[in-house]
């Protein structure tokens, strides 16, 4: 094989490879959501997550150069606007029919089988939604505060503090004195534990517990003694 023949073969191979890659062209159509390039800002049109891409010019046109044959997902990367995605099928030079086919694509659906709806080429796409990054400040909501366990505990403690004087007024003198004694013991135990004297604090707590047991057992003892006296009186009669 002579040198001119090899050169011709390489030249034909380069032409064949070059013909298999095409430029994907399109236009962003301005609408009420995105009225022009100033509102759109810097944006790019990409295929398959920026595998191939091209910038958007001021008139809205874009070109993605040297895209080989295959199936791609076209997306528009914009900071403030949302665009639909499209399926792009680029056929090789030996295929019949349209060289580039454009179809709609719904995110989350499989790529195959392809949709039967064909869209016109060059691609025409417009903004569907404008992103809103503003988050309103939460207003005061008293019902939301009442759902908090800490707020409920504070309300319950405040109710006890406010209702304690009324409860103490309705108590008989003996019960009131016992309550004050137990309260003094508990405060003494708390002070001892806070000061670091754990021995006296624990002993005070044990003494308060034993005092409560004694106070609870005293009514039953008094009742038993009264019953015994009544039985003795009955026998004497």
C-alpha angles and dihedrals in degrees: 000000000000126000096250089054092052091049091051092050092050091047092051090047091053090049091050093049092046092051092055091064119069139179115252109217132190148146134235108225114217117229140161091288095052111019099180150334093290091061093042096051122182110353138159134206110218140180122222098352097318096318085132126007150158139196128252116246125218092263090054097253123131138185128200105198131213101007112170124219117287144085120297140176113231119211135171115225109210132156098217106022138060122219134188119256122237137199114234120198115191114191127201123252093264094059121101126231126023115003094215122031124194122201134173119256130200114209112247096027123109119263092229131092094039123228117264091223114098121201124206122268132251088059119254117193134166136191116272102187142007117229117238112208095174113113113195117229114255112254126223110281117183093188090056090052091052089058091064114098092216092055091049091051091050091050091049092049091048090050091053092050092050095043098045096082091053091049092049092051091056094049121099116247096255094051090045092054091048091049092051091049092051090046091052090050092050093048090049091051092049092050091049093050092047092050091051098253096128095165096059091039093055092045090051090051092049090048091052091050093049089047090055090050090051094048091050092048095047097075091052091050091049091051092050092051091049091050092051091052091051091051091051092051091051092054093050091055 
